[in-house]
Amino acid sequence: MKRTPTINKTWLMAGVAACVVLGGGGFYALTRSPAETPPVEGEAGHSEEEGEHAEGEEGHADEEGGAEGVVVLTAAQITAANISIVSVSGGGGGETRLSGRVEPMIDARAAVATSVAGRVERVLVAPGQSVRAGQPLAILVSGDAATLRAEADAATASADAARRAYERDRNLEEAGVVARQDVETSRAQSLSSDAAARASRARVAAAGSPSASGRLSVTSPISGVVTSVQVGPGGFAAQGGVIAEVTNPARVEIVFNAPPALAAQVRAGSAVRVQGPAGEFDAVVTGVAAGAGAESGATVIRARPTGGVLPPAGSAVSGTVVTGGAVSGLTVPSDAIQTVEGASVVFVRTAEGFRAVPVLAGRQAGDRTEILSGLTGAERIAGANAFLLKAELAKGEAEHGH
């Protein structure tokens, strides 16, 4: 009675093992690819021929997909990589190096002078001091200014008297006491007196609006920094004499001295790359004056920065200006040219992606480079981020070699 369960258990375990073997073999057969399925004995030769034919086609496909110098990319991948597509353009420019200095703009400098002669009573500023527009720089006492003020006061009084006389004569005319001709004469005298009074007041304002005692303030016409003071307390300032000089350090520009021939090649808006004491920055030409050089008659080129901060006034700088007409033929963005295996190439857009085309690069002007050979001008090429295609090409060649 005890041996029966043992026999049944033994047969049960054997049955389970058989099922596992059969099931495993079935799963293995389902997961194997057709190439892994062993051929039937009668079909062995035929299967070997098909395998060799498949391998030949696969190698040919690999050869076509890995064509040398080709990077296969979809439009979506190009957009995702921020690779710009640009056209090859004709013409270009050359570069000319210039030397210059940072100088205050014309309206950023003021030599503050007095319009009347007088004695300097007080000096209110010192070199290096910041001032605002209209702030007094010095106080003068002037006899000429006192005379101007007295004349203005007298002219104003005369104009007032003439106006009152005209109004009185007009009232008497209405009463029939004064003739019409007398009224017209009074009116003319009133108008003349008003004109004389306005002229006197204008002279007083030009002199600095002195008080009745001839005391007046010499004020700065601009905001800036006092660079020099030409007078001292107790001194005498002649008419037109400079009291102080004021410069606005925030309003400066770059002034280049250029050869006279450059005046015809540079125009307002031309790009300039400037090298200063603190590094490089971009600028744009604001004016070109031929023959404006004080002694040599050289062309003067003025420029203002478009990025960065200008060095202080008086700093020496050098610049590279792009001139038109110096480079002909085809040009491309300089960052479109990449070096692959020691040769210069550009990546031309194709239906499948890009193809590396060898080119012969010439001179560089600004951010563009001349192409001497290799392109027809009708191509569309990779511009910004073209280096990503170079990296992708190198990676593809490395995988192909492996």
Buried (B, 14 or more C-beta within 10 A) or exposed (E): EEEEEEEEEEEEEEEEEEEEEEEEEEEEEEEEEEEEEEEEEEEEEEBEEEEEEEEEEEEEEEEEEEEEBBBBBEEEEBEEBEBBBBEBEEEBBBBBEBEBBBBBBEEBBBEBBBBBBBBBBEBBBEEEBEBEEEBBBBBBBBEBBBBBBBBBBEBBEBBBEBBEBBEEBBEBBEEEEBEEEBBEBBBEBBBEBBEBBBEBBEBBEEBBBBEEEBBBBBBBEBBBBBBEBBBEEEBEBEEEBBBBBBBBBEBBBBBBBBEEEBBEBBEEEBBBBBEBEEEBBEBEBBBBEBEBBEEEEBBBBBBBBEEBEBBEBEBEBBBBBBBBEBBEBBBBBBBBBBEBEEEBBBBBBBEEBBBBBEBEBBBBBBEBBBBEEBBEEEBEBBBBBBBBBBEBBEEBBEEEEE
